[in-house]
Amino acid sequence: MTRPYLVRVKELRDLVSVAVASQVYLLHHVELNGRHIYYVPFPAYDTHIIYYYESRGKVKGRYILLNKFTGDVALSDEMANDNRIVVIPVVEVVEQDLLPKELAKKKEKGKKSKKKR
């Protein structure tokens, strides 16, 4: 398999929109070097496209609840039993080899690395 294409989205809401539009009602979460990466992979011919959102902290909740009528996004530790709500579980990934190693090494914008002398 060739290297996946990475698409970074601005907000968690954007990643939820991608998941709903593609009918993949599942977000993956992995912690890489203290950064929290939430992602949705898509197969594309002989590779993958990975939409991801990066957060400094872990999102509070095991489920993302999207109100289909208002577009509101909420976080919850419990599933909702409401026809107006799309429930998207957040899966805690323990080990993976889908995300490229370069993603784990990327620095946040604006931070400078210290040079070793």
ZIGIPE-V302590 format. One record per residue. N is the residue number from 1. RES is the residue in three letters. SS is DSSP state (alpha for helix, beta for strand, coil for the rest). BURIAL is I if it has 9 or more other C-alpha atoms within 8 Angstrom, else O. Layout:
((N RES SS BURIAL) (N RES SS BURIAL))
//
This chain:
((1 MET coil O) (2 THR coil O) (3 ARG coil O) (4 PRO coil I) (5 TYR beta O) (6 LEU beta O) (7 VAL beta O) (8 ARG beta O) (9 VAL coil I) (10 LYS coil O) (11 GLU coil O) (12 LEU alpha O) (13 ARG alpha O) (14 ASP alpha I) (15 LEU alpha I) (16 VAL alpha O) (17 SER alpha O) (18 VAL alpha I) (19 ALA alpha I) (20 VAL alpha I) (21 ALA alpha O) (22 SER coil O) (23 GLN coil O) (24 VAL coil O) (25 TYR coil I) (26 LEU beta I) (27 LEU beta I) (28 HIS beta I) (29 HIS beta I) (30 VAL beta I) (31 GLU beta O) (32 LEU beta O) (33 ASN coil O) (34 GLY coil O) (35 ARG beta I) (36 HIS beta I) (37 ILE beta I) (38 TYR beta I) (39 TYR beta I) (40 VAL beta I) (41 PRO beta O) (42 PHE beta O) (43 PRO beta O) (44 ALA beta O) (45 TYR coil O) (46 ASP coil O) (47 THR beta I) (48 HIS beta I) (49 ILE beta I) (50 ILE beta I) (51 TYR beta I) (52 TYR beta I) (53 TYR beta I) (54 GLU beta I) (55 SER beta I) (56 ARG coil O) (57 GLY coil O) (58 LYS coil O) (59 VAL coil O) (60 LYS coil O) (61 GLY coil O) (62 ARG coil I) (63 TYR beta I) (64 ILE beta I) (65 LEU beta I) (66 LEU beta I) (67 ASN beta I) (68 LYS coil I) (69 PHE coil O) (70 THR coil O) (71 GLY coil O) (72 ASP coil O) (73 VAL beta I) (74 ALA beta O) (75 LEU beta I) (76 SER beta I) (77 ASP coil O) (78 GLU coil O) (79 MET coil O) (80 ALA coil O) (81 ASN coil O) (82 ASP coil O) (83 ASN coil O) (84 ARG coil O) (85 ILE beta I) (86 VAL beta I) (87 VAL beta I) (88 ILE beta I) (89 PRO beta I) (90 VAL beta I) (91 VAL beta I) (92 GLU beta O) (93 VAL coil O) (94 VAL coil O) (95 GLU coil O) (96 GLN coil O) (97 ASP coil O) (98 LEU coil O) (99 LEU coil O) (100 PRO coil I) (101 LYS alpha O) (102 GLU alpha O) (103 LEU alpha O) (104 ALA alpha O) (105 LYS alpha O) (106 LYS coil O) (107 LYS coil O) (108 GLU coil O) (109 LYS coil O) (110 GLY coil O) (111 LYS coil O) (112 LYS coil O) (113 SER coil O) (114 LYS coil O) (115 LYS coil O) (116 LYS coil O) (117 ARG coil O))
//
